[in-house]
Amino acid sequence: MRVGLVGKRALVTGASQGIGRGIVEVFARLGVRCVTAARRKDILEEHAQELIATGGVAPVPIEVDLFEDNAASYLFEHAENALGGVDILVNAAGRSKAPDAPRQTPFNHPSELWEKELHLNYVVLRELTFMVLPSMQERKYGRIINVTGKSEPEKLSTANPPKAAVHAWAKGLSRLIALDGVTINQISPGKIVSEQMLANYSAQELEAYGKKDIPLGRLGAPEELGYLAAFLASPEAGYITGAVIPVDGGMKRYAF
Ligand SMILES: NC(=O)c1ccc[n+]([C@@H]2O[C@H](COP(=O)([O-])OP(=O)(O)OC[C@H]3O[C@@H](n4cnc5c(N)ncnc54)[C@H](OP(=O)(O)O)[C@@H]3O)[C@@H](O)[C@H]2O)c1
C-alpha cells in the first residue's frame, strides 16, 4: 500500500526535537511540504538542510514560543502564507514537565504551573485546530493529529490532565466535523527517545526501564510514531477519527 501524501501541506509544532521532528522526517520523505515550528529555529534550519540533502521535500522553519500571547494566530498566519493552506496539523509541541520542575509533582504544586502545562499541552493546540478547521472544511479534506500521552497515570504529573482534556475534547469535535472530510486523532506515545527523556533520565535508567517495563524491551524511536502519523494524515485513513492510538511497544497494561 502507498499513502497518498505527495503535495499535501502540513503544519507541525514541536518539530525541533523528538516526536515532532521524527514526524517531519517521515512526512518530508513521503512528499509532504511542512512548516516546522519550535523556539529553536537554528535546529529547524539544520534539519531542513539535512532533509533537502537526502531528497526530502524542503520544510519551512518558523520560530515561535507557544507561551507568548497570540502565538497560535502568529503561527497560523505564517503557515498559511508559506504553504497557501494547511491540509494536516500535527500538534507535537509539549513537555511532560518543565525543565526546572521536580521529577515527582507534589500535590500542592502551584496553580500557575499546572495552568502553564494546560496552556502548552491543550489550550494552544485547541486554538490552532480552530484556526485551520474552516478551510479544511471548505476543501473537504483535513487531518488533525495530536501527540498526547497515556491515560494511566502512575504518579502525579502536570502532563496528565491536559492530555486527558485533549482526548475528551477531540472525541467531541470528531463527531462535529466528521462529515466535512476532517478527522482528528491522537497518538499516545509510550516511552520514546527524545530530548525530554534524555534530560530526565540517564541512558542506563532508560535501558533498564525498557527491559523491565516494555514488552518490546526498548524505548521507541520518534520515526516509529511518524509512520502512524503519515498513515493518519493520508486519504487512506479517512475512516479513522476520534481515536487514541498508542505507539508504546506494548507498554499499556490494559486491553481497553
Ligand atoms: N517522549 C515520550 O516518551 C513521550 C511520552 C508521552 C508523551 N509525550 C508527549 O509527546 C509530545 C512530544 O514530546 P517529545 O518527547 O518529542 O519532547 P521533546 O523532545 O522535549 O520535544 C518537545 C518539542 O516541543 C517544542 N516546545 C516545547 N516548548 C515549546 C514552546 N514553549 N514553544 C514552542 N515549542 C515548544 C520543543 O522545541 P523548542 O525547545 O525548540 O521550542 C520540541 O521541539 C509532548 O507533548 C510530550 O508530553 C512524549
The ligand as a Tripos MOL2 file, in Angstrom:
@<TRIPOS>MOLECULE
LIG
   48    52     1     0     0
SMALL
NO_CHARGES

@<TRIPOS>ATOM
      1 N1          8.8800   11.1210   24.5570 N.am      1 LIG1
      2 C1          7.9960   10.3980   25.2160 C.2       1 LIG1
      3 O1          8.2650    9.2720   25.6380 O.2       1 LIG1
      4 C2          6.6190   10.9300   25.4600 C.ar      1 LIG1
      5 C3          5.7360   10.1450   26.2410 C.ar      1 LIG1
      6 C4          4.4500   10.5880   26.4620 C.ar      1 LIG1
      7 C5          4.0420   11.7910   25.9000 C.ar      1 LIG1
      8 N2          4.9120   12.5440   25.1790 N.ar      1 LIG1
      9 C6          4.4220   13.8160   24.6290 C.3       1 LIG1
     10 O2          4.7650   13.9420   23.2610 O.3       1 LIG1
     11 C7          4.9840   15.3270   22.9450 C.3       1 LIG1
     12 C8          6.3580   15.4730   22.3000 C.3       1 LIG1
     13 O3          7.3110   15.0410   23.2540 O.3       1 LIG1
     14 P1          8.8480   14.7660   22.9200 P.3       1 LIG1
     15 O4          9.2370   13.6510   23.7870 O.co2     1 LIG1
     16 O5          9.0710   14.7200   21.4590 O.co2     1 LIG1
     17 O6          9.5020   16.0990   23.5530 O.3       1 LIG1
     18 P2         10.8440   16.8800   23.2370 P.3       1 LIG1
     19 O7         11.8630   16.0300   22.5920 O.co2     1 LIG1
     20 O8         11.1640   17.5980   24.5140 O.co2     1 LIG1
     21 O9         10.3360   17.9560   22.1720 O.3       1 LIG1
     22 C9          9.3760   18.9000   22.5270 C.3       1 LIG1
     23 C10         9.1730   19.8280   21.3600 C.3       1 LIG1
     24 O10         8.2500   20.8570   21.7530 O.3       1 LIG1
     25 C11         8.8270   22.1210   21.4980 C.3       1 LIG1
     26 N3          8.4010   23.0730   22.5020 N.ar      1 LIG1
     27 C12         8.4440   22.9180   23.8530 C.ar      1 LIG1
     28 N4          8.0270   24.0640   24.4560 N.ar      1 LIG1
     29 C13         7.6970   24.9380   23.4540 C.ar      1 LIG1
     30 C14         7.2270   26.2760   23.4290 C.ar      1 LIG1
     31 N5          7.0090   26.9730   24.5540 N.pl3     1 LIG1
     32 N6          7.0100   26.8820   22.2440 N.ar      1 LIG1
     33 C15         7.2360   26.1990   21.0810 C.ar      1 LIG1
     34 N7          7.6900   24.9300   21.0340 N.ar      1 LIG1
     35 C16         7.9270   24.3080   22.2160 C.ar      1 LIG1
     36 C17        10.3390   21.8810   21.5610 C.3       1 LIG1
     37 O11        11.0420   22.8050   20.7580 O.3       1 LIG1
     38 P3         11.9390   24.0160   21.3010 P.3       1 LIG1
     39 O12        12.5290   23.6120   22.6030 O.co2     1 LIG1
     40 O13        12.9580   24.2160   20.1980 O.co2     1 LIG1
     41 O14        10.9740   25.1580   21.4080 O.co2     1 LIG1
     42 C18        10.4600   20.5000   20.9310 C.3       1 LIG1
     43 O15        10.5030   20.6100   19.5330 O.3       1 LIG1
     44 C19         4.8420   16.0980   24.2740 C.3       1 LIG1
     45 O16         3.5420   16.6040   24.3550 O.3       1 LIG1
     46 C20         5.0510   15.0150   25.3230 C.3       1 LIG1
     47 O17         4.4170   15.3170   26.5600 O.3       1 LIG1
     48 C21         6.1800   12.1440   24.9460 C.ar      1 LIG1
@<TRIPOS>BOND
     1     1     2 1
     2     2     3 2
     3     2     4 1
     4     4     5 ar
     5     4    48 ar
     6     5     6 ar
     7     6     7 ar
     8     7     8 ar
     9     8     9 1
    10     8    48 ar
    11     9    10 1
    12     9    46 1
    13    10    11 1
    14    11    12 1
    15    11    44 1
    16    12    13 1
    17    13    14 1
    18    14    15 2
    19    14    16 1
    20    14    17 1
    21    17    18 1
    22    18    19 2
    23    18    20 1
    24    18    21 1
    25    21    22 1
    26    22    23 1
    27    23    24 1
    28    23    42 1
    29    24    25 1
    30    25    26 1
    31    25    36 1
    32    26    27 ar
    33    26    35 ar
    34    27    28 ar
    35    28    29 ar
    36    29    30 ar
    37    29    35 ar
    38    30    31 1
    39    30    32 ar
    40    32    33 ar
    41    33    34 ar
    42    34    35 ar
    43    36    37 1
    44    36    42 1
    45    37    38 1
    46    38    39 2
    47    38    40 1
    48    38    41 1
    49    42    43 1
    50    44    45 1
    51    44    46 1
    52    46    47 1
@<TRIPOS>SUBSTRUCTURE
     1 LIG1         1 GROUP 0 **** ****
